[in-house]
Amino acid sequence: MSDNQKHLVLVVDDEEPIRKLLKARLEREGFTVQTEASAEAGAGYLHAHPEVCVMVTDVKMPGQDGISFTKEVKQKKGSPKVIVMTGHGEKSTAIEALRIGATDYLEKPFDLEEMAHAVKRSVKEHVLERENEDFVKILEARVTRVEGKESDRFWYVSRSRAMEKVNEWLKVLQRESMNGAAEEPSTLIIGESGTGKEGIARMIHAGSRRARGSWIAVNCANFSEQLLESELFGHEKGAFTGAIQQKRGLFEMAKGGTLFLDEIGEMDVKLQSRLLRVLQEKTFRRVGGQADLMTDVRVVAATNQNLQRYIDEGKFRDDLYHRLAKVVIQLPTLNERSEDIIPMTQSFLERAFHSRAKRFEGMTPAANSAILQYDWPGNVRELLNVVERTALLWDGSGLVDVGDLSLPQSTARAPYAPSARAGMTLAKDTWTGNDSTENYTLLKKKWADVFELEYLSGILDRHQGNVTSAAKEAGVDRSNFLRLLRRHHLDAAAYRSSRKAA
């Protein structure tokens, strides 16, 4: 049996020749294919066969149409990827399908090879999402066992490409630990404030052989140098003014477990040398003490600062950085995880409502649009706060709407519209060189984003919002081109309307 035979594809179309054609072509790829002649029959099959990976559906059918059918399917947990087949020139229908959750669309008459490629790509994405979800469920279950409760800080949704590397590292670290690696690598998590660095650190702990040991977190920015030293290493009675009794430090208390050092970049350089010694020699002394104490602790550190710049400025030890950063996990901002925002919001709302004995029925399209267009300067933490307020104030029934979300208006962003200058505007007067002292990687990403935005805007303007022809000129696969548009919040329809107005 080929790998593809493990994957079930459902084709829904009222035209029998189309059903037969698609079934024959997809079975040549090795897929198991089921065909149905109506949305109602398709819904019945999905209910009986939740293992369906991909559904291909026509839009215009007798009875329930494909758009409402897609919306109904995507509102359910574990739904398959959906590819819709639209009539020629029905761009607004295709855009609506993508907005409510379809993965891709093809216009009739379509190329069979293009359809086969779209299905293969969607199956691959579906399988990857299921693997990630299963992996996260295992880790969440472990966290629940460790903490004795379901932690609201541990809601983790990861479907976006931006999080693929994070998921890969989590799996690698779990495998290394569970396979009995002699030493679990120290890990450094880098990300903006609110991106979920502590949550990832908890996942690393929960997925390791230390999961039954202590989990202790400390924010280095909350302590002075002397207090942080005492907090980490403990002190003997009389070691300093106010040390009226012996105190065990976190390196003692976390023995056999994990110590999470948040905001590691704020640690004083002198104290960094003591931390380095612990990591290298596995021994330390309490403040004011004479005896060397052994420690068995896994250290996970996090920062929202550019530690390489700190090293250049003499604020952070280069040797400590390399000791901490055997594994580096870079967390994307919430805006860089646009595919995660809606499922994450729905997951958060469902749990928040459930914890208050309230029923969550879903979100309106307008609410979904507002969530996607908001700028999220506070990242996942801000999203959680919005969700908590929404659940706390909810006293009605039905779908959560825009007015229920309490989103600040000041940082809401509208979809990018065509500029007065069509085409490329990344000219010499845009790049001044004044910011060339910034970190190379960050600066390169910044200008790459500017280039992408200007390029996409210009090519959409030239093609009057026609995504298919624009993608062809760009030499980019159509579905990938659409992902780029979503990433930069570009609305192709705006380019059609602006050209008409002109």
Secondary structure, DSSP 4 states (H G I P E B T S, - for coil): --GGGG-EEEEE-S-HHHHHHHHHHHHHTT-EEEEESSHHHHHHHHHH-TTEEEEEEESS-SSS-HHHHHHHHHTSTTPPEEEEEE-TT-HHHHHHHHHTT-SEEEESS--HHHHHHHHHHHHHHHHHHHHHHHHHHHHHHHHHHHHSS--GGG-----SGGGHHHHHHHHHHHHHHHTT-SSPPPEEEE--TTS-HHHHHHHHHHTSTTTTS-EEEEEGGGS-HHHHHHHHHEE-TTSSTT--S-EE-HHHHTTTSEEEEETGGGS-HHHHHHHHHHHHHSEE--BT--S-EE---EEEEEESS-HHHHHHTTSS-HHHHHHHTTEEEEPPPGGGGHHHHHHHHHHHHHHHHHHTT-----B-HHHHHHHHHB--TTHHHHHHHHHHHHHHH--S-S-B-GGGS---STTB-PPB---SS-S----TTT--STTTTS-HHHHHHHHHHHHHHHHHHHHHHHTTT-HHHHHHHHT--HHHHHHHHHHTTB-HHHHHHHHHH-
